[in-house]
Amino acid sequence: MINREKLTTQFEKEIKLFEELHPKSKEMFLEAKDNLLQGVPLNWMVRWMGGFPLFISSAKGNHLTCVDGHDYIDFCLGDTGSLVGHGPEASAKAIFEQFKKGASHMLPTEDAIWNGKELQRRFGMKYWQFSTSATDANRFATRIARRVTKRQKIVVFNYCYHGTIDETIALLSEGGRTVVRNGNIGPPVDPAITTKVVEWNDASALEEALKDRDVAAVLAEPVMTNIGVVFPDPGFHDTMRKLTKKYDTLLIIDETHTMCAGVGGYTKDNNLEPDMVTLGKFIASGVPAGAYGISEEVGKKAIAEIESEFGVAKGIGGTLAANALTMAAMRATLGEILTEEFYKRNTPLATKFNEGVQNAIDEFGIPWSTTQLGCRTEYIFQKEPTRNGSEAMAAKDNDLDWYMHIACLNRGVVMTPFHNMALITNATTENDINKHTAVFREVVQNIMD
Ligand SMILES: Cc1ncc(COP(=O)(O)O)c(C=O)c1O
């Protein structure tokens, strides 16, 4: 069994070692405190383990180098922003060439047509629009849903994450009320006004939420990925589609993470028929980009609504959205990197990654388990798979989480912070997986009785 005293002493040792190994990162962090809020350009960066973040000098393929000169195997890949690897050649070439021809002129290029056709082929949605992030894709999709249905509320699932969209940063309270989620900075209104929160896999709660016919859209990942990986029960997607149709509510499927399952995400692999699909993160190799697809029926209604406003839609868009540089990067990513071969190569390696983890779990007899979705893997500190957000939250163990991250980092392996997730990309080798397997075994052994 895990020895909690050892866990505490080992964790302290690892924190000390981290500090010794990274004097330059620490110095930069202290310097940055003078002009960056909390010493970082984005608050999340202080949430990495170690007391200060690694400052990165370069990244290529699946490797990171920090300013102290250490090389890391990167299984985090920017929490999927760089799922296709850092600086892939095809995108680098397309970005460089396009930049010389103009980055942003608020007029379309031919690449936009190519991207629209390709996404239509992959996801079956008729019309496409582009944004600068997945957050924006979700924001714009929900705004269109409200306008088209003339309804105010949206439904999300407990412990979901869809970006920084006010309506989605909410939780289900014990009394069944919608409440503000911890850490939600400055919500404009009480989320109970905008949102109903339902547990994943709970069909009767979903019907209860929809039956007042005041819900514009259900916004859902097809598999929850932001509180560990929580799969849908068999038949849950069918039920969700039937219920949304029954109550004239639109269904928006957020494939931002689940596109790690295949070229058309979970939607294509499982023949889902949503009204809208949203994407982002890696679809332009890490150049900021989002996309949302709309079915023909809803798209025609959206066009009518936008034209009723003299053609200028406010609340959706942005001057940098769909710019020429982003479109070129997206075309190179979709056309040359994120192909069937990408998934054929990397999914078996993800399985191998999990086998390495599972072998150690079995050897030490600890009640942990692994999940996999395409080239995305994860382990949790519980034996049984979780069925909804609350169960997944209850399975979290921050002490273990923090220890595993810092201990792996000190041994040259970067895992995704906030959970134990690893992504496999074209540059990941069998040796990289073997290295993780050995590191995982060693750091677990160090906290056993
Ligand atoms: C499912 C999902 N949708 C949307 C987003 C928002 O992505 P971004 O922060 O790149 O806008 C995230 C971010 O983690 C996500 O996990």
The ligand as an SDF file (V2000), in Angstrom:
LIG
                    3D

 16 16  0  0  0  0  0  0  0  0999 V2000
  -13.1480   20.4780  -23.9700 C   0  0  0  0  0  0  0  0  0  0  0  0
  -12.5460   21.8380  -24.0320 C   0  0  0  0  0  0  0  0  0  0  0  0
  -13.1520   22.7930  -24.7600 N   0  0  0  0  0  0  0  0  0  0  0  0
  -12.6410   24.0230  -24.8630 C   0  0  0  0  0  0  0  0  0  0  0  0
  -11.4890   24.3730  -24.2100 C   0  0  0  0  0  0  0  0  0  0  0  0
  -10.9370   25.7610  -24.3150 C   0  0  0  0  0  0  0  0  0  0  0  0
   -9.7360   25.7600  -25.0030 O   0  0  0  0  0  0  0  0  0  0  0  0
   -8.8770   27.1000  -25.0750 P   0  0  0  0  0  0  0  0  0  0  0  0
   -8.4350   27.3880  -23.6820 O   0  0  0  0  0  0  0  0  0  0  0  0
   -7.7350   26.7620  -25.9850 O   0  0  0  0  0  0  0  0  0  0  0  0
   -9.7530   28.1590  -25.6220 O   0  0  0  0  0  0  0  0  0  0  0  0
  -10.8230   23.4120  -23.4350 C   0  0  0  0  0  0  0  0  0  0  0  0
   -9.5710   23.7490  -22.7200 C   0  0  0  0  0  0  0  0  0  0  0  0
   -8.9700   22.9700  -22.0230 O   0  0  0  0  0  0  0  0  0  0  0  0
  -11.3680   22.1220  -23.3480 C   0  0  0  0  0  0  0  0  0  0  0  0
  -10.7920   21.1750  -22.6030 O   0  0  0  0  0  0  0  0  0  0  0  0
  1  2  1  0
  2  3  1  0
  2 15  2  0
  3  4  2  0
  4  5  1  0
  5  6  1  0
  5 12  2  0
  6  7  1  0
  7  8  1  0
  8  9  2  0
  8 10  1  0
  8 11  1  0
 12 13  1  0
 12 15  1  0
 13 14  2  0
 15 16  1  0
M  END
$$$$
